[in-house]
Amino acid sequence: MTRQELIENIKRKRSFLCVGLDTDLRKIPEHLMRTENPMLTFNRAIIDATAGSCVAYKPNVAFYESMGAFGVQVLEHTVAYIREQYPDQFIIIDGKRGDIGNTGMHYARSSYEYLKADALTVAPYMGQDSVKPFLEYKDKWVVLLALTSNQGASDFQLTKNEEGGFFFEQVLKTSSQWSDDEHMMYVVGATQAEYLQRVRNIVPNHFLLVPGIGAQGGDFDQLIEHGMTPECGLLVNSSRGILYADSSEHFASAAANEAENLRRKMETALIKQGII
């Protein structure tokens, strides 16, 4: 999917919601355990319930790989289901890959060729040659980790150099030379809202994938004020708040309600900013 197609979808659906498919077999409704494939049944129901409210899905690889070959097959079938039933959705594989040479190439092949995803999250810590294999795919996206929501982000990302700049700012400055805003976006956690202006000073036009809204307590209004661009420039991810909104047989309708509530907030923001 191109940048322009993504922007058009955001305007058409009046949403910049990304639903994180962090499917945990221990958390899905108990009645689904009687089905032949509980994880896939759950995923399909969530996707059907939320597709009208979101523009992207982000399966987290760890939740599937932890189930061995069965889980990997569920991931494959989940992505294929989205592709077949909702082809306008932007699909991000959340694998946080990043390695050099042939290893990076095979990581890229698994997400871009085998799964046929639009994007993959990549860790830049090893430098340009660990990101280059993913940038070889000119019709795909790299979603680079820049400033994350976790508590340990301060260990490295918020350390300062001699000039007083943060490490995450160096990551942004350097990596923005490797590609353009048509093929690269950045992960910036919503709980780091006080740094959003510094992010936008360096990458004013890149899309940001923003986790941390909802269960992690990110501030939506600050995100809009400091992170939104004239073309939106945001994909806001929600996982647990949507997936596990209800554990009964009504889980899908509860997920639909949560996703639609977020979409309405996003619609209001898009209108206020003059984007739609």
Secondary structure, 3 states (H helix, E strand, C coil): CCHHHHHHHHHHHCCCEEEEECCCCCCCCHHHHHCCCHHHHHHHHHHHHHCCCCCEEEEEHHHHHCCHHHHHHHHHHHHHHHHHHCCCCEEEEEEEECCCHHHHHHHHHHHHHHCCCCEEEECCCCCHHHHHHHHCCCCCEEEEEEECCCCCHHHHCCCECCCCCEHHHHHHHHHCCCCCCCCEEEEECHHHHHHHHHHHHHCCCCCEEECCCCCCCCCHHHHHHHHCECCECEEEEECHHHHCCCCCCCHHHHHHHHHHHHHHHHHHHHHHCCCC
